[in-house]
Amino acid sequence: MKWVIRVIGIVVCVAVFLIAIEVWRFVRIPPRSETITAMGETMARIVIYMEQHADYPKDLSVLPVRRGYANQITDAWGRQLSYSVDERGVITFSSLGRDGKPGGDGLDADIVHCYPTRNEDGSLNLDDVWFRMTEGPPGGDTPPEESSDD
């Protein structure tokens, strides 16, 4: 009788595990959205850094940790976000998508977000950086529609 209860317990555990895998497949964040969220969170950390140091960070490794946040500086495929600042103070984050190569379609498409941090007169403006964010390179094409494929 004990072995029957053990077998039933094992079957129930396996069933719960398989159901959990299926649920995870449908509720996980799409890779493009995860990457865009990582870019926004990284920008929030850069704003904190700039408020503390009055300068742009050299690289993403020096950013302060925000308690209760992911603090993710990688894209959905585990590669570090590309980070640059141009002469106008526009911070650009980019990911090469799933395939890790420039260009591509769907999940292989590049993801680029730009955050202006200076006013037209060159003065620093971190207060409304979120409202001036642009998707894609300045003057570039708009990115493809979201896909939930892996």
Buried (B, 14 or more C-beta within 10 A) or exposed (E): EEEEEEEEEEEEEEEEEEEEEEEEEEEEEBBBEBBBBBBBBBBBBBBBBBEEEEEBBEEBEEBBEEEEEEBBBBBBBEBEBBBEBEEEBBBBBBBBBBBEEEEBEBBBBBBBBBBBBBEEEEEBBBEEBEEEBBEBBEEEEEBBEEEEEE
